[in-house]
Amino acid sequence: MFTKITEQPSLYDNLQDKTVAEILHDINTEDQKVALAVERAIPQIEKLVGQIVPRMQEGGRIFYLGAGTSGRLGVLDASEIPPTFGMPPTWVIGLIAGGDRALRNPVEHAEDDNRRGWEELEEYGITDRDTVIGIAASGTTPYVVGALHDARAHGVLTGCITSNPDSPMAAEADFPIEMIVGPEYVTGSSRMKSGTGQKMILNMISTSVMIRLGRVKGNRMVNMQLSNQKLIDRGTRMIVDELGLPYDEAQALLLKHGSVKQAIQSCR
């Protein structure tokens, strides 16, 4: 029988009677469990990343699908890929039940439509080179489960991130990631430990994929977008360190070529 650990009662009670310090220490104690739960899931994460990289090398994309907090975290991770790694925004795409309006406001019953997720993927012309990663702490969100089912039926690689073992969503994923963080501090509030763990795993997936695709050199974001003065300064210092140029010359070279990587390559 499928049991939702995410809905089980908190290990703490009478929260309203606690001091602020007690509440904060309790939450921190629970949060420390998240990294350990993610660590236990690394073999599952590794298998999924190993399947994603060759597909993206052939032009495939990653699609994140989720509802509520899970959807927002997918959109957040996808939105960080262009500025951090200089990739087009079409390579990693976050979809949330209810559309962009749901990023700020709940959209009633949006997550209950088990057809809409696949319909949205079709609007993007999804192919068997792409990867769909469902995100749902419960592992039961119809919007996500339905999309994974249809994606898999069409030969698309599927993965998922959930906080419950043996969930319906995991059953629809080729490579499920089960991050078991236990009951939430506020019973059922999966924006807390589950959300934190989802963010960590999304960081791990996207960063490791981008590194394997050559978007990092050494330990530096050599393809980052130069979208503000801080990033221009960071890029300039990378070039100074790499080529030994004076700061002004390095900055001029960076602005001429538009990225650290291209600036350095122009001098090789």
Backbone as JSON, one array per atom type, in Angstrom:
{
  "sequence": "MFTKITEQPSLYDNLQDKTVAEILHDINTEDQKVALAVERAIPQIEKLVGQIVPRMQEGGRIFYLGAGTSGRLGVLDASEIPPTFGMPPTWVIGLIAGGDRALRNPVEHAEDDNRRGWEELEEYGITDRDTVIGIAASGTTPYVVGALHDARAHGVLTGCITSNPDSPMAAEADFPIEMIVGPEYVTGSSRMKSGTGQKMILNMISTSVMIRLGRVKGNRMVNMQLSNQKLIDRGTRMIVDELGLPYDEAQALLLKHGSVKQAIQSCR",
  "N": [[0.84, -1.21, 0.0], [0.52, 2.22, -0.86], [2.0, 4.74, 0.97], [1.93, 8.03, 2.08], [4.59, 9.6, 3.2], [5.06, 12.25, 3.34], [2.72, 13.33, 4.26], [2.45, 12.53, 6.83], [2.15, 12.96, 10.44], [3.85, 15.71, 11.98], [6.98, 15.51, 13.74], [6.98, 17.11, 15.85], [5.05, 19.06, 18.19], [2.38, 21.26, 19.36], [3.26, 23.72, 18.35], [2.6, 26.39, 18.45], [3.07, 27.13, 21.02], [5.73, 27.34, 21.39], [8.88, 29.09, 21.76], [10.36, 31.63, 19.65], [13.06, 31.05, 19.23], [13.1, 28.3, 19.81], [11.46, 27.3, 17.76], [13.02, 27.97, 15.51], [15.38, 26.5, 15.96], [14.32, 23.93, 15.94], [13.4, 23.71, 13.27], [15.83, 23.97, 11.94], [17.11, 21.68, 12.85], [15.57, 19.72, 11.57], [16.07, 20.44, 8.91], [18.72, 19.69, 8.62], [18.56, 17.03, 8.07], [18.01, 16.88, 5.42], [20.18, 17.09, 3.57], [21.43, 14.66, 4.0], [19.47, 12.88, 3.14], [19.41, 13.55, 0.44], [22.01, 12.8, -0.23], [21.82, 10.01, -0.02], [20.34, 9.55, -2.26], [22.02, 9.95, -4.4], [23.11, 7.86, -6.14], [20.82, 7.35, -7.72], [20.4, 9.85, -8.89], [22.75, 10.09, -10.36], [22.45, 8.09, -12.32], [20.32, 9.15, -13.84], [21.41, 11.6, -14.78], [23.47, 10.58, -16.33], [22.06, 9.58, -18.48], [20.89, 11.85, -19.54], [22.93, 13.58, -20.54], [24.16, 12.55, -23.06], [21.91, 12.8, -24.69], [21.42, 15.55, -24.7], [23.72, 16.37, -25.93], [23.12, 15.75, -28.48], [21.29, 17.63, -29.12], [19.02, 17.52, -27.55], [16.6, 18.44, -24.98], [15.89, 19.52, -21.58], [12.99, 19.15, -19.71], [11.31, 20.4, -16.97], [8.63, 19.52, -14.89], [6.04, 20.52, -12.72], [3.86, 21.25, -9.91], [2.67, 23.97, -7.91], [4.9, 24.59, -5.21], [6.85, 22.77, -6.12], [6.71, 23.07, -8.93], [7.45, 25.75, -9.12], [10.11, 25.67, -8.25], [11.27, 24.15, -10.28], [10.96, 25.9, -12.47], [12.54, 27.98, -11.53], [15.15, 26.79, -11.45], [15.51, 26.24, -14.17], [15.46, 28.84, -15.19], [17.86, 29.86, -14.36], [19.83, 28.79, -15.91], [20.53, 30.03, -18.48], [21.82, 32.62, -17.69], [23.89, 31.67, -16.01], [25.32, 29.66, -17.4], [25.35, 30.41, -20.02], [23.66, 29.27, -21.88], [21.07, 28.87, -24.37], [17.68, 29.85, -23.56], [15.97, 27.89, -24.35], [16.9, 25.38, -23.86], [16.73, 24.24, -21.29], [13.75, 23.89, -19.73], [11.19, 25.06, -17.69], [8.04, 24.01, -16.61], [4.96, 24.82, -15.14], [2.04, 23.79, -13.45], [-0.88, 25.43, -14.36], [0.37, 27.54, -15.54], [2.33, 30.6, -16.05], [1.07, 32.4, -14.33], [0.68, 30.93, -12.05], [3.07, 31.03, -10.77], [3.09, 33.02, -8.91], [0.57, 33.02, -7.78], [-1.87, 30.72, -6.54], [-3.47, 28.45, -8.77], [-6.58, 27.32, -9.18], [-7.29, 23.9, -9.1], [-5.51, 23.34, -11.16], [-3.42, 21.5, -11.04], [-4.74, 19.12, -11.09], [-5.37, 18.2, -13.58], [-4.77, 15.65, -15.65], [-4.0, 15.56, -18.28], [-3.06, 17.95, -19.22], [-0.31, 18.5, -18.84], [1.12, 16.89, -20.71], [0.02, 17.95, -23.05], [1.1, 20.51, -23.0], [3.81, 19.91, -23.29], [3.75, 18.88, -25.87], [3.24, 21.22, -27.24], [5.7, 22.33, -27.28], [6.96, 20.81, -29.12], [8.04, 18.27, -28.4], [10.51, 15.65, -28.44], [12.07, 12.37, -28.87], [14.64, 12.83, -28.1], [14.61, 14.44, -25.98], [14.27, 15.09, -22.39], [12.1, 14.49, -19.72], [11.44, 15.64, -16.54], [9.69, 15.0, -13.77], [8.44, 16.74, -10.93], [7.41, 16.35, -7.73], [6.54, 16.38, -4.48], [4.71, 14.7, -3.2], [4.39, 12.71, -5.08], [2.15, 12.1, -6.49], [0.8, 13.96, -8.06], [-1.53, 14.7, -10.51], [-1.16, 16.27, -12.9], [1.57, 16.02, -13.33], [2.09, 13.22, -13.19], [0.49, 12.26, -15.29], [1.72, 13.52, -17.49], [4.27, 12.35, -17.46], [3.58, 9.69, -17.94], [2.53, 9.8, -20.58], [4.73, 10.87, -21.92], [6.65, 8.86, -21.62], [5.38, 6.85, -23.04], [5.72, 7.78, -25.55], [8.36, 7.38, -26.05], [10.09, 9.11, -24.76], [12.69, 10.04, -22.55], [12.27, 9.71, -19.07], [12.29, 11.11, -15.81], [12.11, 11.64, -12.23], [11.48, 13.53, -9.2], [10.81, 12.88, -5.95], [9.37, 12.73, -2.62], [8.36, 10.52, -1.47], [8.43, 6.99, -1.18], [8.03, 4.53, -3.79], [5.94, 5.68, -5.35], [3.07, 6.66, -7.44], [4.04, 8.43, -9.39], [6.77, 7.8, -9.53], [6.54, 5.28, -10.62], [6.01, 5.85, -13.23], [8.34, 6.82, -14.22], [11.44, 6.46, -15.87], [13.82, 6.78, -14.53], [13.55, 7.2, -11.45], [13.95, 9.47, -8.71], [14.15, 9.19, -5.41], [13.83, 10.92, -2.62], [13.9, 10.76, 0.6], [12.81, 12.55, 3.09], [11.31, 12.53, 5.36], [8.57, 13.31, 7.71], [7.18, 16.66, 7.57], [8.05, 19.73, 9.33], [5.92, 21.48, 9.89], [3.03, 19.86, 9.61], [2.57, 18.25, 6.56], [3.5, 20.39, 5.05], [5.11, 20.65, 2.42], [6.7, 22.51, 1.22], [8.84, 22.93, 2.75], [11.16, 20.87, 4.01], [11.02, 19.02, 1.83], [10.9, 20.76, -0.38], [13.37, 22.07, -0.08], [15.15, 19.93, -0.47], [14.45, 19.25, -3.12], [15.34, 21.52, -4.49], [18.11, 21.28, -4.05], [18.67, 18.9, -5.44], [17.89, 19.56, -8.06], [19.78, 21.57, -8.58], [22.05, 19.92, -8.58], [21.55, 18.19, -10.75], [21.3, 19.96, -13.03], [23.71, 21.43, -12.91], [25.74, 19.44, -13.02], [25.15, 18.35, -15.52], [25.63, 20.58, -17.19], [28.35, 20.99, -16.74], [29.4, 18.63, -17.83], [28.74, 19.11, -20.43], [30.59, 20.94, -21.16], [30.41, 23.58, -20.31], [31.71, 24.77, -18.25], [34.91, 25.76, -17.16], [37.74, 24.57, -15.58], [36.93, 25.62, -12.58], [35.11, 27.52, -13.18], [32.59, 29.82, -14.38], [32.7, 30.15, -17.39], [31.11, 30.72, -19.52], [29.14, 32.42, -18.77], [26.49, 34.88, -18.89], [26.99, 38.31, -19.56], [25.48, 40.2, -17.85], [25.37, 42.22, -15.98], [27.28, 44.67, -14.08], [28.71, 43.44, -12.03], [29.06, 40.82, -12.98], [30.53, 41.31, -15.27], [32.86, 42.29, -14.12], [33.64, 39.98, -12.7], [34.1, 38.21, -14.83], [36.17, 39.59, -16.12], [38.24, 39.37, -14.25], [38.65, 36.65, -14.32], [39.83, 36.39, -16.82], [42.12, 37.91, -16.44], [43.45, 36.3, -14.56], [43.81, 33.99, -16.07], [45.19, 34.74, -18.43], [47.02, 36.65, -17.67], [46.84, 39.34, -18.25], [46.71, 42.97, -18.02], [44.12, 44.54, -16.03], [42.37, 46.4, -17.41], [42.85, 45.8, -20.11], [42.04, 43.16, -20.18], [39.31, 43.43, -19.61], [38.44, 44.9, -21.84], [38.89, 43.0, -23.83], [37.12, 41.03, -23.02], [34.61, 42.32, -23.31], [34.63, 42.73, -26.02], [34.44, 40.14, -27.1], [32.37, 38.92, -25.74], [32.14, 36.74, -24.0], [33.86, 34.92, -21.43], [35.07, 32.53, -22.2], [35.24, 32.73, -25.04], [36.85, 34.99, -25.24], [39.26, 34.15, -24.1], [39.92, 32.04, -25.83], [40.42, 33.47, -28.12], [42.96, 34.36, -27.8], [44.6, 32.23, -27.86]],
  "CA": [[0.0, 0.0, 0.0], [1.3, 3.45, -0.97], [1.83, 5.62, 2.12], [2.56, 9.34, 1.9], [5.36, 10.07, 4.34], [4.95, 13.71, 3.35], [1.49, 13.72, 4.94], [2.44, 12.01, 8.19], [2.24, 14.04, 11.44], [5.15, 16.25, 12.36], [7.61, 14.96, 14.94], [6.88, 18.17, 16.86], [3.66, 19.42, 18.42], [2.17, 22.5, 20.11], [4.21, 24.7, 17.8], [2.2, 27.74, 18.84], [3.54, 27.41, 22.39], [7.2, 27.4, 21.4], [9.52, 30.39, 21.53], [10.93, 31.77, 18.3], [14.32, 30.32, 19.2], [12.8, 26.86, 19.74], [10.97, 27.02, 16.41], [14.13, 28.05, 14.57], [16.27, 25.37, 16.19], [13.63, 22.74, 15.47], [13.43, 23.69, 11.8], [17.21, 23.71, 11.54], [17.37, 20.26, 13.1], [14.95, 18.96, 10.48], [16.76, 20.74, 7.65], [19.98, 18.95, 8.55], [18.27, 15.71, 7.54], [17.78, 16.94, 3.98], [21.41, 16.78, 2.83], [21.67, 13.22, 4.13], [18.51, 12.22, 2.26], [19.9, 13.77, -0.93], [23.2, 11.97, -0.4], [21.39, 8.63, -0.26], [19.74, 9.48, -3.59], [23.02, 10.24, -5.43], [23.16, 6.85, -7.21], [19.69, 7.54, -8.62], [20.66, 11.08, -9.64], [23.83, 9.79, -11.31], [21.9, 7.33, -13.45], [19.54, 10.05, -14.68], [22.33, 12.52, -15.47], [24.19, 9.81, -17.34], [21.19, 9.43, -19.65], [20.57, 13.16, -20.09], [24.05, 14.23, -21.24], [24.26, 12.23, -24.5], [20.75, 13.32, -25.41], [21.61, 16.98, -24.91], [24.79, 16.53, -26.92], [22.48, 15.61, -29.79], [20.28, 18.67, -29.28], [17.88, 17.32, -26.67], [16.32, 19.44, -23.95], [15.32, 19.07, -20.32], [11.74, 19.78, -19.27], [10.86, 20.18, -15.6], [7.18, 19.72, -14.7], [5.59, 20.42, -11.34], [2.77, 22.12, -9.48], [2.95, 24.64, -6.65], [6.32, 24.78, -4.89], [7.68, 21.94, -7.01], [6.76, 23.72, -10.23], [8.22, 26.99, -9.02], [11.52, 25.33, -8.16], [11.71, 23.76, -11.62], [11.08, 27.12, -13.28], [13.69, 28.7, -11.01], [16.39, 26.18, -11.91], [15.6, 26.45, -15.62], [15.72, 30.25, -15.49], [19.23, 30.19, -14.01], [20.77, 28.17, -16.84], [21.12, 30.98, -19.43], [22.83, 33.55, -17.15], [25.02, 31.0, -15.39], [26.11, 28.83, -18.31], [25.32, 30.96, -21.37], [22.87, 28.42, -22.77], [19.78, 29.47, -24.75], [16.59, 29.5, -22.64], [15.2, 26.79, -24.92], [17.56, 24.1, -23.58], [16.15, 23.72, -20.05], [12.47, 24.59, -19.69], [10.36, 24.73, -16.54], [6.6, 24.16, -16.79], [4.22, 24.74, -13.89], [0.6, 23.66, -13.62], [-1.54, 26.73, -14.25], [1.11, 28.55, -16.3], [3.14, 31.59, -15.34], [0.29, 33.01, -13.24], [0.82, 30.09, -10.87], [4.33, 31.31, -10.1], [2.81, 33.93, -7.79], [-0.75, 32.78, -7.19], [-2.39, 29.38, -6.82], [-4.48, 28.34, -9.81], [-7.45, 26.27, -8.67], [-7.43, 22.62, -9.79], [-4.6, 23.21, -12.3], [-2.6, 20.3, -10.91], [-5.58, 17.94, -11.15], [-5.59, 17.85, -14.99], [-3.72, 14.7, -16.01], [-3.69, 15.66, -19.71], [-2.5, 19.25, -19.59], [1.15, 18.47, -18.87], [1.56, 16.38, -22.01], [-0.37, 18.91, -24.08], [2.09, 21.6, -22.99], [5.04, 19.37, -23.88], [3.55, 18.81, -27.32], [3.35, 22.58, -27.77], [7.15, 22.58, -27.45], [7.48, 19.89, -30.11], [8.9, 17.33, -27.7], [10.99, 14.51, -29.23], [12.71, 11.33, -28.06], [15.95, 13.28, -27.62], [14.39, 15.27, -24.79], [14.09, 14.45, -21.09], [11.07, 15.1, -18.88], [11.66, 15.35, -15.13], [8.55, 15.42, -12.95], [8.8, 17.12, -9.56], [6.22, 16.35, -6.87], [6.88, 15.78, -3.19], [3.76, 13.61, -2.93], [4.5, 11.66, -6.09], [0.8, 11.75, -6.98], [0.2, 15.09, -8.77], [-2.0, 14.23, -11.82], [-0.53, 17.04, -13.97], [2.91, 15.48, -13.54], [2.01, 11.79, -13.46], [-0.05, 12.08, -16.64], [2.73, 13.94, -18.46], [5.31, 11.33, -17.51], [3.01, 8.5, -18.59], [2.45, 10.02, -22.03], [6.09, 11.05, -22.44], [7.27, 7.54, -21.7], [4.72, 6.12, -24.12], [6.24, 8.3, -26.82], [9.79, 7.13, -26.13], [10.87, 10.2, -24.17], [13.31, 9.7, -21.28], [11.57, 10.32, -17.95], [12.82, 11.03, -14.46], [11.25, 12.36, -11.3], [11.99, 13.8, -7.86], [9.7, 12.76, -5.02], [9.73, 12.5, -1.23], [7.67, 9.31, -1.03], [8.87, 5.81, -1.92], [7.06, 3.7, -4.52], [4.79, 6.52, -5.69], [2.58, 6.55, -8.82], [4.92, 9.18, -10.29], [8.0, 7.02, -9.73], [6.2, 4.15, -11.48], [5.97, 6.35, -14.61], [9.65, 7.38, -14.53], [12.53, 5.53, -16.16], [14.84, 6.97, -13.51], [13.01, 7.96, -10.32], [14.81, 9.9, -7.61], [13.33, 9.19, -4.2], [14.55, 11.65, -1.57], [12.98, 10.55, 1.72], [13.21, 13.47, 4.15], [10.46, 12.34, 6.52], [7.47, 14.28, 7.91], [7.57, 18.06, 7.63], [7.93, 20.37, 10.65], [4.49, 21.76, 9.88], [2.53, 18.65, 8.94], [2.13, 18.37, 5.18], [4.03, 21.58, 4.37], [6.24, 20.15, 1.65], [7.57, 23.61, 0.79], [9.96, 23.0, 3.7], [12.26, 19.93, 3.72], [10.92, 18.48, 0.48], [11.3, 21.81, -1.31], [14.82, 22.28, 0.04], [15.8, 18.81, -1.15], [14.23, 19.38, -4.56], [16.26, 22.56, -4.98], [19.45, 20.72, -4.06], [18.79, 17.91, -6.52], [17.85, 20.28, -9.32], [21.11, 22.15, -8.73], [22.98, 18.86, -8.91], [21.29, 17.72, -12.11], [21.63, 20.95, -14.07], [25.13, 21.8, -12.86], [26.56, 18.34, -13.53], [24.93, 18.27, -16.97], [26.31, 21.68, -17.86], [29.8, 20.73, -16.68], [29.71, 17.59, -18.81], [28.57, 19.69, -21.77], [31.7, 21.85, -21.42], [30.05, 24.97, -20.04], [32.54, 25.23, -17.15], [36.34, 25.48, -17.34], [38.32, 24.58, -14.23], [35.75, 25.7, -11.69], [34.57, 28.85, -13.44], [31.46, 29.98, -15.31], [33.32, 30.88, -18.49], [30.1, 31.05, -20.54], [28.06, 33.2, -18.16], [26.06, 36.09, -19.57], [27.53, 39.54, -18.95], [24.24, 40.95, -17.73], [25.52, 43.35, -15.06], [28.67, 45.06, -13.85], [29.35, 42.44, -11.17], [29.48, 39.69, -13.79], [31.61, 41.79, -16.14], [34.06, 42.32, -13.28], [34.04, 38.6, -12.44], [34.68, 37.69, -16.06], [37.45, 40.25, -16.36], [39.23, 38.79, -13.35], [38.96, 35.32, -14.84], [40.77, 36.56, -17.94], [43.38, 38.36, -15.83], [44.09, 35.13, -13.96], [44.13, 33.0, -17.09], [46.11, 35.24, -19.46], [48.02, 37.55, -17.1], [46.71, 40.67, -18.84], [46.23, 44.04, -17.13], [42.66, 44.5, -15.86], [41.67, 47.14, -18.47], [42.97, 45.05, -21.36], [41.2, 41.97, -20.04], [37.91, 43.83, -19.73], [38.17, 45.24, -23.24], [38.84, 41.74, -24.57], [35.87, 40.37, -22.65], [33.47, 43.02, -23.92], [34.71, 42.54, -27.46], [34.07, 38.79, -27.5], [31.08, 38.61, -25.15], [32.21, 35.69, -22.98], [35.22, 34.61, -20.98], [35.59, 31.44, -23.02], [35.63, 33.21, -26.37], [37.95, 35.93, -25.07], [40.49, 33.37, -23.87], [40.21, 31.3, -27.05], [40.94, 34.4, -29.14], [44.37, 34.61, -27.53], [45.33, 30.96, -27.9]],
  "C": [[0.87, 1.25, 0.0], [0.97, 4.38, 0.2], [2.58, 6.92, 1.88], [3.27, 9.76, 3.19], [5.21, 11.58, 4.48], [3.71, 14.21, 4.06], [1.42, 13.21, 6.38], [2.64, 13.14, 9.2], [3.68, 14.44, 11.73], [5.68, 15.54, 13.61], [7.52, 15.94, 16.11], [5.4, 18.53, 17.02], [3.61, 20.69, 19.25], [3.14, 23.59, 19.66], [3.88, 26.12, 18.26], [2.68, 28.11, 20.24], [5.05, 27.55, 22.48], [7.69, 28.84, 21.26], [10.05, 30.44, 20.1], [12.22, 30.97, 18.19], [14.08, 28.81, 19.09], [12.33, 26.47, 18.34], [12.14, 26.98, 15.41], [15.09, 26.88, 14.73], [15.62, 24.06, 15.72], [13.68, 22.61, 13.96], [14.83, 23.37, 11.31], [17.59, 22.24, 11.76], [16.79, 19.4, 12.0], [15.67, 19.19, 9.16], [18.08, 19.97, 7.51], [19.78, 17.53, 8.02], [18.21, 15.7, 6.01], [19.03, 16.54, 3.2], [21.72, 15.29, 2.88], [20.72, 12.43, 3.23], [18.93, 12.37, 0.8], [21.12, 12.9, -1.2], [22.82, 10.52, -0.72], [20.81, 8.45, -1.67], [20.76, 9.69, -4.72], [23.12, 9.14, -6.49], [22.0, 6.97, -8.2], [19.89, 8.78, -9.5], [21.71, 10.83, -10.72], [23.31, 9.06, -12.54], [21.12, 8.23, -14.4], [20.44, 11.0, -15.46], [23.08, 11.8, -16.59], [23.38, 9.58, -18.61], [20.9, 10.77, -20.33], [21.67, 13.7, -20.98], [24.13, 13.83, -22.71], [23.08, 12.73, -25.31], [20.91, 14.82, -25.68], [22.75, 17.25, -25.88], [24.26, 16.39, -28.34], [21.35, 16.61, -29.99], [19.04, 18.5, -28.43], [17.77, 18.38, -25.6], [15.88, 18.76, -22.66], [14.04, 19.86, -20.06], [11.48, 19.4, -17.82], [9.35, 20.41, -15.55], [6.83, 19.58, -13.23], [4.42, 21.35, -11.09], [3.16, 22.76, -8.15], [4.44, 24.85, -6.43], [7.21, 24.0, -5.83], [7.81, 22.56, -8.38], [7.6, 24.98, -10.21], [9.72, 26.72, -8.97], [12.07, 24.88, -9.5], [11.91, 24.96, -12.52], [12.31, 27.92, -12.83], [15.0, 28.11, -11.54], [16.58, 26.41, -13.4], [16.0, 27.88, -15.95], [17.16, 30.66, -15.18], [20.25, 29.66, -15.02], [21.35, 29.18, -17.84], [22.14, 31.94, -18.8], [24.05, 32.85, -16.58], [25.92, 30.31, -16.4], [26.07, 29.32, -19.76], [24.57, 30.1, -22.36], [21.59, 29.16, -23.19], [18.68, 29.03, -23.79], [15.73, 28.34, -23.13], [15.79, 25.42, -24.58], [17.03, 23.44, -22.31], [14.9, 24.55, -19.78], [11.67, 24.11, -18.48], [8.89, 25.01, -16.83], [5.91, 23.95, -15.45], [2.73, 24.65, -14.17], [-0.08, 25.0, -13.39], [-0.81, 27.84, -14.96], [1.81, 29.56, -15.42], [2.38, 32.27, -14.21], [0.46, 32.24, -11.94], [2.16, 30.28, -10.15], [4.13, 32.19, -8.87], [1.51, 33.62, -7.06], [-1.22, 31.37, -7.49], [-3.49, 29.43, -7.88], [-5.32, 27.1, -9.48], [-7.54, 25.08, -9.63], [-6.48, 22.43, -10.97], [-3.81, 21.9, -12.23], [-3.41, 19.01, -11.05], [-5.84, 17.45, -12.58], [-4.46, 16.93, -15.45], [-3.37, 14.7, -17.5], [-2.91, 16.91, -20.05], [-0.97, 19.24, -19.69], [1.68, 17.99, -20.2], [1.18, 17.33, -23.14], [0.63, 20.06, -24.15], [3.42, 21.13, -23.58], [4.92, 19.28, -25.4], [3.66, 20.18, -27.96], [4.8, 22.98, -28.0], [7.78, 21.62, -28.46], [8.42, 18.85, -29.52], [9.25, 16.14, -28.58], [11.66, 13.5, -28.3], [14.15, 11.66, -27.69], [15.84, 14.07, -26.32], [14.25, 14.42, -23.53], [13.03, 15.21, -20.31], [11.31, 14.66, -17.44], [10.47, 15.9, -14.35], [9.01, 15.7, -11.53], [7.5, 17.18, -8.75], [6.58, 15.65, -5.57], [6.0, 14.57, -2.91], [3.97, 12.43, -3.85], [3.17, 11.27, -6.7], [0.16, 12.83, -7.84], [-0.23, 14.68, -10.18], [-1.34, 14.96, -13.0], [0.82, 16.45, -14.33], [2.86, 14.01, -13.93], [1.52, 11.52, -14.88], [0.97, 12.44, -17.71], [3.83, 12.9, -18.59], [4.81, 10.07, -18.22], [3.01, 8.66, -20.11], [3.83, 10.2, -22.64], [6.77, 9.7, -22.63], [6.68, 6.72, -22.84], [5.21, 6.56, -25.49], [7.76, 8.17, -26.91], [10.67, 8.22, -25.57], [11.43, 9.73, -22.83], [12.6, 10.44, -20.14], [12.31, 10.09, -16.64], [11.87, 11.75, -13.53], [11.98, 12.57, -9.98], [10.8, 13.78, -6.92], [10.21, 12.49, -3.62], [9.01, 11.29, -0.63], [8.15, 8.12, -1.84], [7.71, 5.12, -2.63], [5.79, 4.45, -4.89], [4.3, 6.25, -7.11], [3.48, 7.3, -9.8], [6.19, 8.4, -10.56], [7.75, 5.84, -10.66], [6.18, 4.55, -12.95], [7.32, 6.88, -15.07], [10.66, 6.28, -14.83], [13.58, 5.58, -15.05], [14.27, 7.83, -12.37], [14.08, 8.3, -9.3], [13.92, 10.04, -6.39], [14.16, 9.73, -3.03], [13.65, 11.66, -0.33], [13.44, 11.39, 2.92], [12.37, 13.33, 5.41], [9.38, 13.4, 6.65], [8.01, 15.71, 8.02], [7.35, 18.64, 9.04], [6.5, 20.82, 10.89], [3.86, 20.67, 9.03], [2.01, 18.95, 7.53], [2.7, 19.54, 4.41], [5.29, 21.23, 3.6], [7.08, 21.24, 1.01], [8.83, 23.67, 1.65], [11.05, 21.99, 3.32], [12.21, 19.38, 2.3], [11.36, 19.52, -0.55], [12.79, 22.07, -1.28], [15.57, 21.17, -0.68], [15.63, 18.85, -2.66], [15.19, 20.4, -5.16], [17.68, 22.02, -5.06], [19.65, 19.75, -5.22], [18.75, 18.57, -7.89], [19.19, 20.96, -9.6], [22.11, 21.1, -9.2], [22.8, 18.37, -10.34], [21.77, 18.73, -13.14], [23.1, 21.3, -14.08], [26.0, 20.68, -13.41], [26.38, 18.16, -15.03], [25.7, 19.36, -17.69], [27.84, 21.52, -17.83], [30.18, 19.7, -17.73], [29.55, 18.08, -20.24], [29.64, 20.74, -22.09], [31.42, 23.3, -21.14], [30.8, 25.55, -18.85], [33.98, 24.86, -17.49], [37.02, 25.61, -15.99], [37.18, 24.52, -13.23], [34.97, 26.98, -11.96], [33.49, 28.86, -14.52], [31.92, 30.78, -16.52], [32.33, 31.24, -19.59], [28.98, 31.92, -20.0], [27.73, 34.44, -18.99], [26.56, 37.32, -18.82], [26.38, 40.53, -18.76], [24.28, 42.09, -16.72], [26.99, 43.58, -14.76], [29.41, 44.04, -12.98], [29.88, 41.28, -12.01], [30.57, 40.08, -14.79], [32.93, 41.81, -15.36], [34.56, 40.9, -13.0], [34.71, 38.0, -13.65], [36.04, 38.29, -16.37], [38.55, 39.63, -15.5], [39.59, 37.36, -13.74], [40.02, 35.41, -15.94], [42.13, 37.03, -17.42], [44.14, 37.16, -15.28], [44.58, 34.15, -15.02], [45.24, 33.47, -18.03], [47.18, 36.18, -18.92], [47.99, 38.95, -17.69], [46.4, 41.71, -17.77], [44.69, 44.06, -17.12], [41.94, 45.19, -17.02], [41.7, 46.4, -19.8], [42.06, 43.81, -21.32], [39.73, 42.32, -20.2], [37.55, 44.19, -21.16], [38.04, 43.98, -24.09], [37.54, 41.01, -24.29], [34.68, 41.01, -23.35], [33.46, 42.87, -25.44], [34.14, 41.19, -27.88], [32.79, 38.29, -26.84], [31.05, 37.48, -24.15], [33.66, 35.43, -22.62], [35.83, 33.56, -21.89], [36.07, 31.92, -24.38], [36.8, 34.18, -26.3], [39.27, 35.18, -24.9], [40.89, 32.63, -25.14], [40.81, 32.2, -28.12], [42.43, 34.66, -28.97], [45.21, 33.33, -27.56], [45.99, 30.74, -29.26]]
}
